[in-house]
Amino acid sequence: MTLYPKLITDALATVTYAGTKKNLIESEMLVDDIRIDGMKVSFSLLFPKETDPFLKSTIKAAEAAIHYYVSKEVEVTIKTEFKTKTPPKDEPLLPLVKNIIAISSGKGGVGKSTVSANIAVSLARLGYSVGLLDTDIFGPSMPKMFGCEEARPYAVEVDGRNLIEPIEALGVKLLSIGFFVSPETATLWRGGMACSALKQLIADANWGELDFLILDTPPGTSDIHLSLLQLLKITGAVIVSTPQQVALADARKGIDMYQNEKVKVPILGLVENMAYFTPAELPNNKYYIFGKDGCKKLAEQLNLPLLAQIPIVQSICEDGDNGRPAAMDVASPTGQAFLALAQSIASKSRLLNASEKPDIY
């Protein structure tokens, strides 16, 4: 088979660039440097900026189109050029966001994502402008919890930059890697790739002005946490745990990470999730399935506030699965508990912002 440039351009004309909704040729992204050497082809694509959120997916799609429409035997090399360079590294990220709150846990399975979703919804119901970033690259859950699994963010131009427009759901601006990957497919990425994707969700998104940006962090302490600490000025952290000892031991590690001498992120307080179980038919009874007041005692030991004790309620799980967080029902005891938790977080954030000593807690 003999290759010639029109075969390549015709194949690239089948690839749509998400930033313009036009194909690569119509978007004038193909640089005039196609080189053909036998079954080897090389060319360059011109992107708006180095941090283009669609760069990797576009390159993969271009290579796949050549293999499909021309030949699987073609060896493709795609180089990149950029219209604008990355902003200086010392330029602060998200300068229009007043408070960035990290919701963290030492281990998985304690309901951290459920608590994050309900805090975000409660803050929005209190009248604050709220964003929620699902930073769990390998196990994103927010699209399901907010009932918008089928939503797909699109690009908008802001001050000459193409930015990802967050999905708006239940009064909250929402972004998650779950919007960009198949829910049935495992995300097999190395740490560097995951951190790069996270940075794009932060720096290349149109968050706008926010009173609060809630970070639903992955369980444990990982590269993702380190990236968040490096990229953002976090106002404070909320630690979520269940009462049993194995969860509390891991919660201590999470607290230690934020209180580390090199980090010094204030701990706003602890949330004891699944504190007790009250059956609907016995509303006055409390059953301490995972132990009693474990998180409360830990808070006392570490001289940290206990922000809330959230009971095990079947409807919390069901509401999350149905895309309607429990905090939407403000008349229910659970809704009231999350509303009080959100008020406490807002109050402590105000105190931190007004204080000249960020480690007052």
C-alpha positions as CSV (number, residue, x, y, z in Angstrom):
1,M,0.0,0.0,0.0
2,T,1.2,3.5,-0.9
3,L,0.5,6.3,1.6
4,Y,-0.1,9.9,0.5
5,P,-1.2,13.0,2.5
6,K,-4.8,13.1,1.4
7,L,-5.4,9.6,3.0
8,I,-4.2,11.1,6.3
9,T,-6.2,14.3,6.1
10,D,-9.4,12.4,5.1
11,A,-8.9,10.2,8.2
12,L,-8.3,13.2,10.4
13,A,-11.5,14.8,9.1
14,T,-13.4,12.1,10.8
15,V,-12.1,13.1,14.3
16,T,-14.1,15.7,16.2
17,Y,-12.2,18.0,18.5
18,A,-14.4,18.5,21.6
19,G,-13.2,22.1,22.1
20,T,-14.8,23.3,18.9
21,K,-17.3,20.5,18.1
22,K,-15.7,20.4,14.6
23,N,-13.3,18.0,13.0
24,L,-9.5,18.5,13.2
25,I,-9.3,19.8,9.6
26,E,-12.2,22.3,10.0
27,S,-10.6,23.4,13.4
28,E,-7.4,24.1,11.5
29,M,-5.5,22.0,14.0
30,L,-3.4,20.1,11.4
31,V,0.0,21.8,11.0
32,D,1.4,21.7,7.4
33,D,4.1,19.2,8.2
34,I,2.9,15.7,7.2
35,R,5.9,13.5,6.6
36,I,5.6,10.0,5.0
37,D,8.3,7.4,4.9
38,G,7.0,4.1,3.7
39,M,4.4,3.1,6.3
40,K,5.6,5.7,8.8
41,V,3.6,8.9,9.1
42,S,4.3,11.9,11.3
43,F,2.5,15.3,11.7
44,S,1.7,17.9,14.3
45,L,-1.6,19.0,15.8
46,L,-2.0,22.6,17.1
47,F,-3.9,22.9,20.4
48,P,-5.0,26.2,22.1
49,K,-2.8,25.6,25.2
50,E,-0.5,23.1,26.9
51,T,-3.1,22.2,29.5
52,D,-5.9,21.5,27.0
53,P,-8.3,19.0,28.7
54,F,-8.9,17.2,25.4
55,L,-5.3,16.9,24.2
56,K,-4.7,13.2,25.1
57,S,-8.1,12.0,23.9
58,T,-7.8,13.9,20.7
59,I,-4.3,12.4,19.9
60,K,-5.6,8.9,20.7
61,A,-8.6,9.4,18.4
62,A,-6.4,10.8,15.6
63,E,-4.1,7.7,15.7
64,A,-7.1,5.4,15.9
65,A,-8.7,7.0,12.9
66,I,-5.6,6.5,10.7
67,H,-5.4,2.9,11.7
68,Y,-9.1,2.4,10.9
69,Y,-9.5,4.4,7.7
70,V,-5.9,3.9,6.3
71,S,-4.2,0.8,7.6
72,K,-3.4,-0.9,10.9
73,E,0.1,-1.2,9.7
74,V,0.8,2.6,9.7
75,E,3.3,3.7,12.3
76,V,1.9,7.1,13.5
77,T,3.9,9.8,15.3
78,I,1.9,12.8,16.4
79,K,3.6,15.9,17.8
80,T,1.9,18.8,19.5
81,E,2.2,22.6,19.2
82,F,0.3,25.3,21.2
83,K,-1.1,28.7,20.6
84,T,-0.6,29.8,24.2
85,K,1.8,28.7,26.9
86,T,0.9,27.5,30.3
87,P,0.4,30.3,32.9
88,P,3.4,30.9,35.3
89,K,3.7,28.3,38.0
90,D,3.4,30.9,40.8
91,E,0.0,32.1,39.5
92,P,-2.5,31.0,42.2
93,L,-5.1,28.4,41.3
94,L,-8.8,29.2,41.8
95,P,-8.3,32.8,43.1
96,L,-12.1,33.3,43.0
97,V,-12.8,30.5,45.5
98,K,-13.1,31.8,49.1
99,N,-12.9,28.5,50.9
100,I,-11.6,25.1,49.9
101,I,-12.6,22.3,52.3
102,A,-11.1,18.8,52.1
103,I,-13.3,15.9,53.2
104,S,-11.0,13.1,54.2
105,S,-10.9,9.7,55.8
106,G,-8.2,7.3,56.8
107,K,-9.9,4.3,55.1
108,G,-12.6,3.5,52.6
109,G,-16.1,2.4,53.5
110,V,-16.8,5.0,56.2
111,G,-19.3,7.1,54.0
112,K,-16.9,10.0,53.2
113,S,-18.4,10.5,49.7
114,T,-21.9,10.5,51.1
115,V,-20.9,13.0,53.7
116,S,-19.2,15.2,51.1
117,A,-22.3,15.2,48.8
118,N,-24.6,16.1,51.7
119,I,-22.3,18.9,53.0
120,A,-22.2,20.4,49.5
121,V,-26.0,20.3,49.1
122,S,-26.5,21.6,52.6
123,L,-24.2,24.6,52.0
124,A,-26.0,25.4,48.8
125,R,-29.3,25.3,50.6
126,L,-27.9,27.7,53.1
127,G,-27.4,30.2,50.2
128,Y,-23.7,29.7,49.5
129,S,-22.3,29.2,46.0
130,V,-20.8,25.7,46.1
131,G,-18.6,23.5,43.9
132,L,-17.8,19.8,44.5
133,L,-14.7,18.2,43.1
134,D,-14.7,14.4,43.1
135,T,-10.9,13.8,43.5
136,D,-11.2,10.0,43.7
137,I,-9.8,9.3,40.3
138,F,-10.0,5.5,40.7
139,G,-13.4,5.2,42.4
140,P,-15.6,8.3,41.4
141,S,-19.1,8.2,42.9
142,M,-20.5,11.8,42.7
143,P,-22.1,11.4,39.2
144,K,-24.3,8.7,40.6
145,M,-25.0,10.4,43.9
146,F,-26.2,13.5,42.1
147,G,-28.2,11.6,39.5
148,C,-26.2,12.9,36.5
149,E,-24.2,9.9,35.3
150,E,-25.2,10.5,31.7
151,A,-24.0,14.2,31.8
152,R,-20.9,15.2,29.8
153,P,-19.1,18.4,30.5
154,Y,-18.3,20.6,27.5
155,A,-15.8,23.4,26.8
156,V,-16.5,27.1,27.1
157,E,-14.2,30.0,26.2
158,V,-13.4,32.3,29.2
159,D,-10.9,35.1,28.7
160,G,-9.4,33.4,25.7
161,R,-9.1,30.0,27.4
162,N,-11.1,26.8,26.7
163,L,-12.3,25.6,30.1
164,I,-14.3,22.6,31.2
165,E,-17.8,23.7,32.3
166,P,-18.8,21.9,35.5
167,I,-22.1,20.1,35.6
168,E,-24.7,21.9,37.7
169,A,-26.9,19.6,39.9
170,L,-29.0,20.4,43.0
171,G,-27.5,23.8,43.2
172,V,-23.9,22.5,43.2
173,K,-21.2,22.9,40.5
174,L,-19.8,19.4,40.1
175,L,-16.8,17.8,38.3
176,S,-15.6,14.2,38.5
177,I,-13.4,12.0,36.4
178,G,-16.5,9.8,36.3
179,F,-18.0,12.1,33.6
180,F,-15.1,11.2,31.3
181,V,-14.7,7.4,31.7
182,S,-17.0,4.4,31.4
183,P,-18.5,3.4,34.7
184,E,-18.0,-0.3,33.8
185,T,-14.3,0.1,33.1
186,A,-11.5,0.2,35.6
187,T,-9.3,3.2,35.5
188,L,-5.8,1.7,35.0
189,W,-3.6,4.8,35.4
190,R,-0.3,5.3,37.1
191,G,-0.1,7.9,39.8
192,G,1.4,10.5,37.5
193,M,-1.5,10.2,35.0
194,A,-4.1,10.4,37.8
195,C,-2.5,13.5,39.3
196,S,-2.4,15.1,35.8
197,A,-6.1,14.4,35.3
198,L,-6.8,15.9,38.7
199,K,-4.9,19.1,37.9
200,Q,-6.9,19.5,34.7
201,L,-10.2,19.2,36.7
202,I,-8.9,22.0,39.0
203,A,-7.0,24.4,36.8
204,D,-8.8,23.9,33.5
205,A,-12.4,24.2,34.8
206,N,-14.7,27.2,34.8
207,W,-15.4,27.1,38.6
208,G,-16.0,30.9,38.7
209,E,-16.7,32.6,42.0
210,L,-17.4,30.2,44.8
211,D,-17.9,30.5,48.5
212,F,-17.0,26.9,49.0
213,L,-15.2,24.2,47.0
214,I,-15.7,20.8,48.6
215,L,-13.0,18.2,47.8
216,D,-14.2,14.6,48.1
217,T,-10.7,13.0,48.6
218,P,-9.8,9.4,48.1
219,P,-9.4,7.2,51.3
220,G,-6.0,7.0,52.9
221,T,-3.0,9.2,52.1
222,S,-1.7,9.1,48.5
223,D,-0.3,11.0,45.6
224,I,-3.7,12.6,45.0
225,H,-3.6,14.1,48.5
226,L,-0.1,15.4,48.0
227,S,-1.1,16.9,44.6
228,L,-4.1,18.7,46.2
229,L,-1.9,20.1,49.0
230,Q,0.6,21.4,46.4
231,L,-1.9,22.8,44.0
232,L,-4.4,24.4,46.4
233,K,-4.5,26.5,49.5
234,I,-6.9,24.4,51.5
235,T,-8.8,26.3,54.1
236,G,-9.4,23.3,56.4
237,A,-10.0,19.5,56.5
238,V,-13.0,17.5,57.8
239,I,-12.1,14.0,58.9
240,V,-14.9,11.3,58.5
241,S,-14.7,8.1,60.5
242,T,-17.0,5.4,61.9
243,P,-16.8,4.6,65.6
244,Q,-14.9,1.3,65.5
245,Q,-11.3,1.1,66.4
246,V,-9.9,0.0,63.1
247,A,-11.4,3.1,61.4
248,L,-10.3,5.4,64.2
249,A,-6.7,4.1,63.8
250,D,-6.7,5.1,60.1
251,A,-8.5,8.4,60.9
252,R,-5.5,9.3,63.1
253,K,-3.2,8.9,60.1
254,G,-5.4,11.2,58.1
255,I,-5.3,13.8,60.8
256,D,-1.5,13.5,61.1
257,M,-1.1,14.1,57.4
258,Y,-2.9,17.5,57.6
259,Q,-1.2,18.5,60.8
260,N,2.3,17.5,59.5
261,E,4.9,20.3,60.0
262,K,5.2,20.7,56.2
263,V,1.5,20.8,55.5
264,K,-0.2,22.6,58.4
265,V,-3.8,22.4,57.1
266,P,-6.2,23.2,60.0
267,I,-8.6,20.4,61.0
268,L,-12.1,21.9,61.2
269,G,-13.3,18.8,63.1
270,L,-14.4,15.2,63.0
271,V,-17.6,13.6,61.7
272,E,-18.7,10.3,63.2
273,N,-20.6,8.6,60.5
274,M,-22.8,5.4,61.2
275,A,-22.7,6.5,64.8
276,Y,-25.8,4.4,65.7
277,F,-28.8,2.7,64.2
278,T,-32.4,3.5,65.0
279,P,-35.1,1.3,63.4
280,A,-38.1,3.1,62.0
281,E,-40.4,1.0,64.1
282,L,-38.5,1.9,67.3
283,P,-37.6,5.6,66.9
284,N,-36.5,6.0,70.5
285,N,-34.0,3.1,70.4
286,K,-30.3,3.5,69.5
287,Y,-28.1,0.5,68.6
288,Y,-24.4,1.1,68.5
289,I,-23.4,-1.4,65.9
290,F,-19.9,-0.2,65.4
291,G,-19.3,0.9,69.0
292,K,-20.3,4.0,71.0
293,D,-18.8,7.4,70.7
294,G,-15.5,6.2,69.3
295,C,-15.0,9.3,67.1
296,K,-16.2,11.6,69.9
297,K,-13.5,10.2,72.2
298,L,-10.9,10.5,69.6
299,A,-11.8,14.2,69.1
300,E,-11.6,14.8,72.8
301,Q,-8.1,13.1,72.9
302,L,-6.8,15.3,70.1
303,N,-8.6,18.4,71.3
304,L,-10.5,18.7,68.0
305,P,-14.2,19.6,67.6
306,L,-16.7,16.8,66.9
307,L,-18.8,18.4,64.2
308,A,-21.6,15.7,63.9
309,Q,-22.7,12.2,64.7
310,I,-24.6,10.9,61.7
311,P,-26.8,7.8,62.3
312,I,-27.2,4.8,60.1
313,V,-30.4,5.4,58.2
314,Q,-31.4,3.2,55.3
315,S,-32.7,6.2,53.4
316,I,-29.3,7.9,53.3
317,C,-27.9,5.0,51.2
318,E,-31.1,4.7,49.1
319,D,-31.2,8.5,48.4
320,G,-27.5,8.4,47.4
321,D,-28.1,5.5,45.0
322,N,-31.1,7.4,43.5
323,G,-29.2,10.6,42.9
324,R,-30.9,12.6,45.6
325,P,-28.7,13.2,48.7
326,A,-30.5,13.0,52.0
327,A,-29.8,16.7,52.7
328,M,-32.4,17.6,50.1
329,D,-35.1,16.7,52.7
330,V,-34.4,19.5,55.2
331,A,-37.4,18.5,57.3
332,S,-36.0,15.1,58.1
333,P,-33.7,14.4,61.1
334,T,-31.0,13.4,58.7
335,G,-31.4,16.5,56.6
336,Q,-31.3,18.7,59.8
337,A,-28.1,16.9,60.9
338,F,-26.3,17.6,57.6
339,L,-27.6,21.2,57.7
340,A,-26.2,21.7,61.2
341,L,-22.9,20.2,60.0
342,A,-22.7,22.6,57.0
343,Q,-23.4,25.5,59.3
344,S,-20.6,24.5,61.6
345,I,-18.2,24.2,58.7
346,A,-19.2,27.6,57.4
347,S,-18.8,29.1,60.9
348,K,-15.3,27.6,61.5
349,S,-14.2,28.7,58.0
350,R,-15.2,32.3,58.8
351,L,-13.2,32.1,62.0
352,L,-10.1,30.8,60.2
353,N,-10.3,33.4,57.5
354,A,-10.6,36.2,60.2
355,S,-7.7,34.8,62.3
356,E,-4.1,35.6,61.9
357,K,-3.2,32.2,63.4
358,P,-4.3,29.5,60.9
359,D,-3.6,26.8,63.5
360,I,-6.0,27.9,66.1
361,Y,-7.7,24.5,66.3
